[in-house]
Amino acid sequence: MPISPVKTRIPLSSFGHLVTEVKKQLFGIKDPSPDQLTGWRKYFNSYTQQGRRNFVLATYGILVITAAAYLMHKPNKDGKQTSASTH
């Protein structure tokens, strides 16, 4: 299995972890602690499990609301035919 060029052994298939590890080691970028996060970043972030979960729930919620709005405003073909036949 190929390994990453950084000090820790991370499979190249997990590219996101590789990028994160490179940032930490090369640029000295560290994840903020949950206490440092304020505002909406406290609830929607990629650093904590709760933040990641909230992103997923928000995405699914938007998809459900979009589908519900589409189904509510979708014209009914049967209704158009009956109204056209009465004229």
DRENKE-677501 format. One record per residue: residue number from 1; residue in one letter; y negated, x negated, z of N, C-alpha, C, CB in turn. Coordinates in Angstrom, 3 decimals. Glycine has a CB too. Layout:
% DRENKE-677501
[NUM,"A",[Y,X,Z],[Y,X,Z],[Y,X,Z],[Y,X,Z]]
...
//
This chain:
% DRENKE-677501
[1,"M",[1.176,-0.849,0.000],[0.000,0.000,0.000],[-1.239,-0.895,0.000],[0.002,0.966,1.226]]
[2,"P",[-2.189,-0.650,-0.912],[-3.409,-1.464,-0.936],[-4.244,-1.201,0.312],[-4.238,-1.169,-2.207]]
[3,"I",[-4.957,-2.219,0.740],[-5.804,-2.075,1.927],[-7.255,-2.275,1.529],[-5.395,-3.086,3.036]]
[4,"S",[-8.144,-1.859,2.417],[-9.571,-1.963,2.136],[-10.055,-3.390,2.366],[-10.368,-0.982,3.010]]
[5,"P",[-11.189,-3.760,1.782],[-11.706,-5.116,1.962],[-12.372,-5.331,3.327],[-12.697,-5.429,0.865]]
[6,"V",[-12.513,-4.304,4.134],[-13.124,-4.465,5.444],[-12.079,-4.887,6.458],[-13.811,-3.170,5.888]]
[7,"K",[-12.489,-5.172,7.669],[-11.598,-5.734,8.678],[-10.471,-4.796,9.104],[-12.392,-6.120,9.878]]
[8,"T",[-10.743,-3.518,9.171],[-9.704,-2.586,9.595],[-8.838,-2.204,8.409],[-10.321,-1.330,10.238]]
[9,"R",[-7.610,-1.840,8.678],[-6.674,-1.478,7.611],[-6.789,0.015,7.353],[-5.207,-1.869,7.983]]
[10,"I",[-7.415,0.360,6.236],[-7.588,1.752,5.843],[-7.041,1.893,4.436],[-9.090,2.200,5.922]]
[11,"P",[-6.171,2.856,4.189],[-5.676,3.024,2.818],[-6.810,3.387,1.861],[-4.586,4.104,2.771]]
[12,"L",[-6.749,2.874,0.649],[-7.800,3.140,-0.329],[-7.828,4.602,-0.760],[-7.616,2.252,-1.544]]
[13,"S",[-6.754,5.349,-0.469],[-6.746,6.760,-0.841],[-7.731,7.567,0.001],[-5.341,7.335,-0.694]]
[14,"S",[-8.066,7.077,1.180],[-9.035,7.788,2.019],[-10.407,7.153,1.811],[-8.620,7.748,3.534]]
[15,"F",[-11.020,7.485,0.699],[-12.272,6.848,0.290],[-13.410,7.131,1.259],[-12.660,7.312,-1.093]]
[16,"G",[-13.467,8.337,1.829],[-14.533,8.665,2.761],[-14.517,7.781,3.991],[-14.432,10.101,3.171]]
[17,"H",[-13.320,7.530,4.512],[-13.208,6.655,5.678],[-13.573,5.220,5.325],[-11.790,6.709,6.253]]
[18,"L",[-13.238,4.815,4.114],[-13.577,3.478,3.664],[-15.090,3.291,3.614],[-12.962,3.207,2.293]]
[19,"V",[-15.790,4.254,3.051],[-17.242,4.176,2.965],[-17.859,4.142,4.358],[-17.798,5.359,2.164]]
[20,"T",[-17.346,4.990,5.239],[-17.864,5.022,6.609],[-17.647,3.684,7.303],[-17.196,6.146,7.412]]
[21,"E",[-16.479,3.112,7.131],[-16.179,1.830,7.769],[-17.040,0.706,7.189],[-14.692,1.491,7.607]]
[22,"V",[-17.295,0.726,5.896],[-18.150,-0.290,5.273],[-19.572,-0.177,5.807],[-18.143,-0.147,3.733]]
[23,"K",[-20.075,1.053,5.947],[-21.418,1.245,6.497],[-21.504,0.663,7.899],[-21.791,2.739,6.517]]
[24,"K",[-20.494,0.948,8.706],[-20.518,0.464,10.093],[-20.515,-1.055,10.150],[-19.321,1.014,10.872]]
[25,"Q",[-19.655,-1.684,9.345],[-19.492,-3.129,9.456],[-20.566,-3.917,8.711],[-18.140,-3.522,8.943]]
[26,"L",[-20.946,-3.484,7.528],[-21.899,-4.258,6.743],[-23.355,-3.976,7.097],[-21.683,-3.986,5.291]]
[27,"F",[-23.667,-2.716,7.333],[-25.064,-2.349,7.544],[-25.411,-2.091,9.003],[-25.390,-1.134,6.739]]
[28,"G",[-24.434,-2.080,9.871],[-24.691,-1.843,11.290],[-25.075,-0.416,11.611],[-25.765,-2.750,11.761]]
[29,"I",[-24.702,0.515,10.737],[-25.018,1.920,10.961],[-23.992,2.506,11.906],[-25.055,2.709,9.629]]
[30,"K",[-24.481,3.123,12.966],[-23.582,3.725,13.950],[-23.806,5.229,13.995],[-23.797,3.102,15.350]]
[31,"D",[-22.751,5.952,14.321],[-22.859,7.401,14.451],[-23.712,7.743,15.669],[-21.457,8.050,14.565]]
[32,"P",[-24.594,8.721,15.538],[-25.375,9.123,16.710],[-24.478,9.849,17.705],[-26.566,10.024,16.296]]
[33,"S",[-24.817,9.731,18.960],[-24.051,10.456,19.969],[-24.452,11.926,19.904],[-24.290,9.866,21.403]]
[34,"P",[-23.568,12.838,20.339],[-23.920,14.264,20.307],[-25.191,14.588,21.105],[-22.764,15.086,20.846]]
[35,"D",[-25.531,13.759,22.080],[-26.753,13.993,22.861],[-28.008,13.721,22.035],[-26.757,13.114,24.115]]
[36,"Q",[-27.913,12.847,21.041],[-29.067,12.505,20.217],[-29.347,13.544,19.136],[-28.856,11.155,19.580]]
[37,"L",[-28.382,14.396,18.833],[-28.556,15.397,17.784],[-29.356,16.580,18.326],[-27.184,15.870,17.241]]
[38,"T",[-30.375,16.991,17.585],[-31.204,18.108,18.004],[-31.343,19.105,16.869],[-32.581,17.622,18.466]]
[39,"G",[-31.772,20.302,17.192],[-32.001,21.327,16.181],[-30.710,21.768,15.524],[-32.963,20.823,15.133]]
[40,"W",[-30.782,22.053,14.223],[-29.593,22.524,13.503],[-28.562,21.427,13.356],[-29.975,23.054,12.129]]
[41,"R",[-28.968,20.168,13.446],[-28.017,19.057,13.336],[-27.060,19.011,14.525],[-28.767,17.730,13.225]]
[42,"K",[-27.443,19.637,15.602],[-26.560,19.691,16.762],[-25.328,20.537,16.455],[-27.307,20.255,17.984]]
[43,"Y",[-25.486,21.555,15.601],[-24.396,22.479,15.303],[-23.742,22.219,13.951],[-24.904,23.888,15.348]]
[44,"F",[-24.456,21.602,13.010],[-23.921,21.305,11.682],[-24.061,19.809,11.432],[-24.657,22.132,10.571]]
[45,"N",[-22.994,19.059,11.714],[-23.006,17.622,11.489],[-21.613,17.172,11.091],[-23.491,16.864,12.747]]
[46,"S",[-21.507,15.951,10.622],[-20.204,15.421,10.231],[-19.653,14.444,11.261],[-20.302,14.741,8.880]]
[47,"Y",[-20.294,14.371,12.408],[-19.877,13.415,13.421],[-18.938,14.019,14.458],[-21.083,12.849,14.105]]
[48,"T",[-19.058,15.305,14.721],[-18.233,15.940,15.743],[-17.318,16.982,15.110],[-19.113,16.587,16.827]]
[49,"Q",[-16.227,17.272,15.786],[-15.294,18.289,15.293],[-15.973,19.656,15.240],[-14.036,18.351,16.187]]
[50,"Q",[-16.788,19.961,16.225],[-17.481,21.255,16.243],[-18.438,21.370,15.055],[-18.255,21.437,17.571]]
[51,"G",[-19.142,20.308,14.729],[-20.056,20.321,13.590],[-19.328,20.516,12.284],[-20.849,19.044,13.540]]
[52,"R",[-18.194,19.840,12.123],[-17.394,20.005,10.906],[-16.850,21.416,10.807],[-16.243,18.996,10.873]]
[53,"R",[-16.374,21.954,11.925],[-15.841,23.316,11.932],[-16.924,24.319,11.550],[-15.261,23.663,13.314]]
[54,"N",[-18.126,24.123,12.053],[-19.221,25.037,11.728],[-19.564,25.007,10.243],[-20.455,24.690,12.549]]
[55,"F",[-19.493,23.827,9.614],[-19.717,23.743,8.170],[-18.658,24.548,7.422],[-19.703,22.273,7.701]]
[56,"V",[-17.409,24.422,7.826],[-16.333,25.149,7.154],[-16.513,26.650,7.330],[-14.962,24.711,7.695]]
[57,"L",[-16.803,27.089,8.542],[-16.984,28.515,8.792],[-18.182,29.076,8.019],[-17.163,28.766,10.289]]
[58,"A",[-19.253,28.312,7.937],[-20.423,28.764,7.184],[-20.102,28.870,5.693],[-21.608,27.805,7.406]]
[59,"T",[-19.346,27.921,5.171],[-18.967,27.964,3.754],[-18.106,29.186,3.462],[-18.215,26.682,3.356]]
[60,"Y",[-17.089,29.418,4.297],[-16.237,30.591,4.107],[-17.042,31.877,4.262],[-15.070,30.575,5.103]]
[61,"G",[-17.963,31.912,5.202],[-18.794,33.096,5.396],[-19.640,33.407,4.179],[-19.682,32.916,6.597]]
[62,"I",[-20.220,32.378,3.588],[-21.035,32.575,2.387],[-20.179,33.099,1.238],[-21.726,31.258,1.980]]
[63,"L",[-18.969,32.569,1.102],[-18.077,33.049,0.041],[-17.696,34.511,0.247],[-16.814,32.188,-0.019]]
[64,"V",[-17.408,34.898,1.477],[-17.033,36.285,1.771],[-18.210,37.224,1.520],[-16.548,36.419,3.231]]
[65,"I",[-19.394,36.844,1.947],[-20.577,37.683,1.752],[-20.890,37.827,0.260],[-21.794,37.090,2.501]]
[66,"T",[-20.742,36.738,-0.489],[-20.982,36.798,-1.933],[-19.981,37.727,-2.614],[-20.901,35.392,-2.549]]
[67,"A",[-18.711,37.626,-2.232],[-17.685,38.496,-2.822],[-17.933,39.954,-2.451],[-16.278,38.066,-2.361]]
[68,"A",[-18.308,40.215,-1.198],[-18.582,41.584,-0.770],[-19.785,42.164,-1.514],[-18.826,41.629,0.743]]
[69,"A",[-20.832,41.373,-1.693],[-22.015,41.844,-2.421],[-21.670,42.129,-3.878],[-23.152,40.807,-2.337]]
[70,"Y",[-20.846,41.289,-4.479],[-20.438,41.514,-5.860],[-19.636,42.805,-5.985],[-19.616,40.328,-6.375]]
[71,"L",[-18.698,43.016,-5.068],[-17.867,44.219,-5.134],[-18.674,45.485,-4.864],[-16.720,44.119,-4.138]]
[72,"M",[-19.685,45.400,-4.023],[-20.507,46.573,-3.723],[-21.399,46.947,-4.904],[-21.364,46.316,-2.484]]
[73,"H",[-21.885,45.956,-5.639],[-22.805,46.219,-6.738],[-22.117,46.267,-8.094],[-23.876,45.175,-6.759]]
[74,"K",[-20.833,46.093,-8.109],[-20.069,46.157,-9.353],[-20.064,47.595,-9.861],[-18.615,45.637,-9.144]]
[75,"P",[-20.450,47.827,-11.107],[-20.471,49.203,-11.617],[-19.051,49.755,-11.744],[-21.188,49.263,-12.983]]
[76,"N",[-18.908,51.019,-11.409],[-17.617,51.691,-11.482],[-17.438,52.260,-12.892],[-17.508,52.819,-10.405]]
[77,"K",[-16.419,51.819,-13.604],[-16.208,52.271,-14.989],[-15.816,53.745,-15.041],[-15.125,51.422,-15.671]]
[78,"D",[-15.059,54.228,-14.080],[-14.660,55.637,-14.054],[-15.870,56.541,-13.856],[-13.628,55.885,-12.944]]
[79,"G",[-16.809,56.127,-13.038],[-18.007,56.925,-12.781],[-18.874,57.039,-14.018],[-18.811,56.322,-11.642]]
[80,"K",[-18.960,56.008,-14.819],[-19.758,56.052,-16.032],[-19.137,56.984,-17.072],[-19.914,54.650,-16.608]]
[81,"Q",[-17.823,56.977,-17.184],[-17.154,57.830,-18.168],[-17.290,59.298,-17.842],[-15.697,57.472,-18.263]]
[82,"T",[-17.192,59.663,-16.574],[-17.305,61.079,-16.207],[-18.727,61.570,-16.387],[-16.854,61.301,-14.759]]
[83,"S",[-19.719,60.722,-16.083],[-21.105,61.168,-16.256],[-21.470,61.246,-17.734],[-22.071,60.224,-15.524]]
[84,"A",[-20.899,60.394,-18.554],[-21.186,60.419,-19.991],[-20.535,61.639,-20.653],[-20.687,59.118,-20.663]]
[85,"S",[-19.382,62.066,-20.148],[-18.693,63.207,-20.766],[-19.343,64.538,-20.419],[-17.241,63.231,-20.338]]
[86,"T",[-20.132,64.600,-19.355],[-20.788,65.851,-18.972],[-22.054,66.093,-19.771],[-21.114,65.842,-17.492]]
[87,"H",[-22.600,65.086,-20.412],[-23.844,65.280,-21.177],[-23.573,65.798,-22.528],[-24.619,64.010,-21.287]]
//
